Amino acid sequence: MSRPTNRQWLLAKRPDGMVGRHNFDFHEAEAPEPGPGEVLVKTLYLAFEPAMRGWMEDRESYIPPVGVGEVMRGGIVGQVVESNASERPVGSFVQCMTGWQEYAVIPAAQATPVPEGTPLTWPLGVLGITGLTAYFGMLDIGKPTEGDTVVVSGAAGATGSVAAQIARIHGCRVIGIAGGPEKCGWLTGKARLDAAIDYKSEDVAARLAELCPKGLNVYFDNVGGEILEAALDHLAIGARVVLCGGISGYNEKEPQPGPRNLMNLVIQRSRMEGLIVLDYASRFGEGVSRLAKWVADGEIAHQEDIQEGFENAPETFQRLFTGKNLGKQLLHVADPE
Ligand SMILES: NC(=O)c1ccc[n+]([C@@H]2O[C@H](COP(=O)([O-])OP(=O)(O)OC[C@H]3O[C@@H](n4cnc5c(N)ncnc54)[C@H](OP(=O)(O)O)[C@@H]3O)[C@@H](O)[C@H]2O)c1
């Protein structure tokens, strides 16, 4: 019997500046056959993270770089279409890290079941890495308490939007920073934040001065650069700065100089701490169940930006860096069988 064709995107060239189609090769192969204890997973949705830009670079990080010629790494939700493992039968839905390809063989233990009743895309977003990053970053490092003023950058994105709403749920006054009126309108509308700053058309420093007259108690940073510097100028005494990401610098050819005002951490007796969500793996169950409850109760609004067609993976990835995505960036690859 003939095997299905497996379309793949391979890393062709390490990035130098803005990532795009030129960094990838399109490749077709025969879908592999599962061995004992293995399953063949068909990709239904691919998830995109800004961190993937870093995985493409040849440098030490918290996980090894993707090799040139290898399938681009990424998280997916898929369906088991061939199985040699009774615990993952044909037809079951799973989440795994099989990357930018339509089919992959993996040991059954590496295919995490999607819980019954959970919409297929949610384990890639609000109940997945981005939701969990927001959860652990905001609660464990930001430590929001009632009455705090909390500022979140990249606030309309997958991670930022959840982080901001978790602070709101904890009784904080929350200000989101995002690009453009549509995203800012979503923040003060559906996400029920107290205010939004459009960094593309407003003076962030001036707006922070106006909106945080007593300073900010928590700053959750997704973007780095000038916005981080503006936030550090407005710290209250004892502020917590959560370093989640620095997307404004990810496509720069040279590392950008750090904030010039780090001394404000000294003056304001504040702390700044980075996180990698994978360090919290042993507590993911706790995070998923609390996030799921907040979503079910209408406390957390979330958006998904679902593009179409496996052939569009590189362009879909690029949307994260041009700010075109409205919420969690996903690519619909196939429907369930
Ligand atoms: N530390 C961890 O473990 C961890 C885990 C997951 C994610 N992260 C980090 O969290 C951040 C958000 O990731 P996400 O997956 O949730 O993506 P996202 O926020 O859904 O999408 C990225 C957003 O970044 C904004 N952006 C792009 N270029 C920018 C620039 N030059 N200046 C300011 N904003 C810019 C855009 O929003 P605008 O239209 O508003 O500009 C874009 O929509 C990233 O920094 C990522 O690396 C960290």
The ligand as a Gaussian input file, in Angstrom:
#p B3LYP/6-31G(d) Opt

LIG

0 1
 N       10.136000      32.987000      28.629000
 C        9.345000      32.027000      28.162000
 O        9.348000      30.876000      28.606000
 C        8.409000      32.407000      27.041000
 C        7.433000      31.500000      26.587000
 C        6.546000      31.937000      25.584000
 C        6.671000      33.224000      25.050000
 N        7.663000      34.041000      25.512000
 C        7.828000      35.397000      24.987000
 O        6.611000      36.088000      25.093000
 C        6.530000      37.081000      24.102000
 C        5.203000      36.966000      23.359000
 O        5.152000      35.700000      22.697000
 P        3.767000      35.157000      22.106000
 O        4.013000      33.772000      21.628000
 O        2.690000      35.397000      23.087000
 O        3.566000      36.067000      20.829000
 P        2.438000      37.192000      20.580000
 O        2.553000      38.188000      21.674000
 O        1.127000      36.532000      20.356000
 O        2.916000      37.804000      19.196000
 C        4.050000      38.596000      19.129000
 C        3.651000      40.076000      19.256000
 O        4.822000      40.818000      19.539000
 C        4.602000      42.159000      19.142000
 N        5.800000      42.692000      18.493000
 C        6.408000      42.240000      17.373000
 N        7.480000      43.007000      17.074000
 C        7.532000      43.982000      18.030000
 C        8.396000      45.094000      18.277000
 N        9.434000      45.340000      17.477000
 N        8.144000      45.879000      19.353000
 C        7.104000      45.630000      20.171000
 N        6.251000      44.594000      19.980000
 C        6.464000      43.783000      18.937000
 C        3.425000      42.159000      18.158000
 O        2.329000      42.801000      18.806000
 P        2.028000      44.373000      18.544000
 O        1.163000      44.408000      17.324000
 O        1.376000      44.788000      19.794000
 O        3.356000      45.011000      18.281000
 C        3.123000      40.683000      17.970000
 O        1.760000      40.442000      17.788000
 C        7.751000      36.883000      23.196000
 O        8.764000      37.775000      23.589000
 C        8.166000      35.453000      23.499000
 O        9.514000      35.213000      23.232000
 C        8.517000      33.659000      26.496000

